């Protein structure tokens, strides 16, 4: 029997109600509920039929264009979103870098935020107190560590967030486009810390558009499109599949745009497909 995976995702589905916006009031929701049945077209499936496993000691890359469902998947793995279909089983303590610097209390200092985040993650106060000096040293934001976080630049918040999340030696680390954070010296140190986490047999899930990073850190990757896994395999194979798909997509859009321009049609097809970084052209 195979050992239990660090992450086991089975037929996962996440559904958003398109009518539940910030402007939706309780009264309005009740009137809608009483007045008419909600139809299926009121919902959007951000994820559907997603299945994969991540073994202990493995780093999995998640690739795909904007809107593919990558960040929704990480939010679900982090326990922030609950599945509408399927199941997720996670073995071990999870630390997430979904948006670096998010979740800080802006009116208190960085030092106080370290303690608050540790308490939120269920880490003993004594342990966080022992980790605090190394977190501060790694973040390297100088005297700002005792200033309110609202005075920090976005880069400073990102550095502190990365330092906290990676200092606790999590069993599972979720990363969303964070490896390019900070200046060149900090990026080198952050990349080295990720390597150390991998070497300590921690499971990592990395969402990125940077194909160089995913090739360096992840032995296996999946390509997502429209909320589903389109391709899964060794990272280099997945990257090549992705590059080829983007090339074909751009070529098709260029042909459509040329045809529209030749016909004198307005509003040509836009070539705003975001190509992954690390891809020529």
Order of alpha helices (4+ residues) and beta strands (2+ residues): beta-alpha-beta-beta-alpha-beta-beta-alpha-alpha-alpha-beta-alpha-beta-alpha-beta-beta-alpha
